[in-house]
Amino acid sequence: MFAYLSRRGTHLHTAARPGRIIAALAAVTGGLLGWAAAVPAASAATIPVPDPGGAYGPAPVPAGSTAQVITAGMPGWQIILIAVAAALVAATAAVFLDRARASRQSASATR
């Protein structure tokens, strides 16, 4: 009446759990990157500002004067912050993958 049913194939391997987490994080990251790429393109617009002469365009520069060039770039602290964040993500992924590989090797050695 009571039969023993084997449940060997129903449990997830320990290596499959981090793989699913990594796959979910990759999907979320891909979605966020796609959204971040689409937002600037969708909100880009040229808004003309009328000048007193009625024409649109740059203001005329008088002859003999110098024009000031304004350059804007990413500050150094932001570049460092991005590099540190990328290194932390890479290190975390390496640890997860190493632990998954080690658990898979130890599980196959015990059988």
C-alpha distance (Angstrom), angle and dihedral (degrees) to the residues before:
residue distance angle dihedral
M1 . . .
F2 3.80 . .
A3 3.76 110.2 .
Y4 3.79 123.5 -171.7
L5 3.78 109.7 -121.0
S6 3.75 117.7 -159.0
R7 3.81 114.6 -132.6
R8 3.77 99.5 -174.4
G9 3.80 97.4 126.4
T10 3.80 99.4 43.4
H11 3.82 100.6 74.6
L12 3.75 123.9 81.3
H13 3.74 116.3 -117.3
T14 3.77 114.2 -116.9
A15 3.79 89.3 -116.1
A16 3.81 91.6 57.1
R17 3.81 94.5 59.8
P18 3.81 97.3 63.4
G19 3.79 88.0 42.2
R20 3.78 90.8 58.2
I21 3.79 91.3 45.9
I22 3.81 90.9 50.2
A23 3.81 90.7 47.9
A24 3.81 90.8 51.2
L25 3.80 91.8 48.0
A26 3.80 90.3 48.5
A27 3.81 90.5 52.3
V28 3.80 92.3 49.2
T29 3.80 91.9 46.0
G30 3.81 91.4 49.6
G31 3.79 90.5 50.7
L32 3.79 92.4 49.4
L33 3.80 92.3 47.9
G34 3.80 90.9 49.5
W35 3.78 90.8 49.2
A36 3.82 91.9 46.9
A37 3.80 90.3 51.2
A38 3.81 93.3 48.7
V39 3.81 98.8 46.5
P40 3.83 98.7 65.5
A41 3.80 91.3 45.0
A42 3.79 92.2 49.4
S43 3.78 95.0 47.7
A44 3.80 97.0 43.7
A45 3.75 112.2 115.5
T46 3.75 137.5 153.5
I47 3.77 109.7 -126.0
P48 3.77 110.4 -168.0
V49 3.77 116.1 -141.3
P50 3.78 112.2 -154.8
D51 3.77 116.7 -130.0
P52 3.79 123.0 -152.8
G53 3.80 92.6 -96.3
G54 3.81 91.8 59.3
A55 3.80 97.0 -120.7
Y56 3.76 124.3 112.3
G57 3.76 118.4 -126.6
P58 3.76 142.5 67.0
A59 3.74 119.9 -29.3
P60 3.79 114.0 -102.8
V61 3.79 115.2 -101.9
P62 3.79 116.4 -138.9
A63 3.79 115.1 -117.4
G64 3.79 115.1 -95.6
S65 3.79 96.3 23.1
T66 3.77 126.6 112.9
A67 3.75 123.7 -121.4
Q68 3.77 118.9 -136.4
V69 3.80 113.8 -129.8
I70 3.78 114.7 -147.5
T71 3.77 114.5 -156.9
A72 3.75 122.8 -171.6
G73 3.76 125.6 -170.6
M74 3.75 140.9 157.8
P75 3.81 112.9 -71.5
G76 3.78 117.6 -117.8
W77 3.81 94.6 -114.3
Q78 3.79 90.8 59.5
I79 3.80 91.3 51.7
I80 3.80 90.4 50.1
L81 3.81 91.1 47.6
I82 3.81 91.8 52.5
A83 3.81 91.7 47.8
V84 3.81 92.8 49.5
A85 3.81 92.0 47.8
A86 3.80 91.3 49.6
A87 3.82 90.8 49.3
L88 3.82 91.4 50.4
V89 3.79 92.1 49.7
A90 3.80 91.5 48.5
A91 3.81 92.3 48.0
T92 3.81 92.0 48.7
A93 3.79 91.9 49.6
A94 3.81 90.6 48.2
V95 3.81 91.6 52.5
F96 3.82 92.3 48.6
L97 3.79 92.4 48.4
D98 3.82 92.6 46.3
R99 3.81 92.1 50.6
A100 3.80 91.4 47.1
R101 3.80 91.4 50.7
A102 3.82 92.4 46.3
S103 3.81 92.6 49.7
R104 3.81 90.8 48.4
Q105 3.81 91.3 51.1
S106 3.82 93.3 47.3
A107 3.82 91.3 47.1
S108 3.79 92.4 51.6
A109 3.82 92.0 46.3
T110 3.83 93.1 55.9
R111 3.82 95.3 54.0
